[in-house]
Amino acid sequence: MERSTDSISPASMYKLLVGSVVPRPIGWISTISKDGIHNLAPFSFFNVASANPPHVLFCPTVRGTDNGRKDTLHNVRETGEFVVNIVTESLGEAMNLTSTEWDADVNEFERAGITTAPSIAVKPLRVLQSPIHFECQVAQIVDLGGGHVVIGRVLHVHVDERVLIGEDKIDVQALKPIGKLAGNAYTRVTDLFDLVRPASQLGK
């Protein structure tokens, strides 16, 4: 296949991208509207943007049914805050349920049977069952036309001691995160291998 992206429909381009860029980590994003309505939604267009200072990003695209903007995007624009909750195997079903398109006045925490926990530095609630949370302040929102990039500065970190090794290492086998593939497919982190990074050759 050799094609200019101008000749590929948006639907086909989406399938090519999500089938190629795999596995993708899932950011389970909790927000709150200016009216105090809590929202929880998963985004597999999610990653780390910077470690110093710490930033993460997620990319809300338009809704599949009506091409409207997602509630999460409206909320981060209005309040400038969000929380990233890391999704584990045991939370997969609940996470999937919160991907449902509901009206803006629906509380996904309640619909998915999620226990909430207050945050320290921001107003959106945390998913208590998730072992890792990043409380974030919006640093920038980039408009891409059919989607947006929301970049957040991490203000506060919560890590359950059960998935922590020492002071700063995550035990991925204890965490049991899941990743997104194409369509309805997900993956577990069960087959690990190491590759030692080569030493720098600068100046040699």
Summary of the structure (lengths in Angstrom):
residues: 204
radius of gyration: 17.9
end to end distance: 41.0
largest distance: 60.9
contacts: 555
relative contact order: 0.18
helix: 21%
strand: 36%
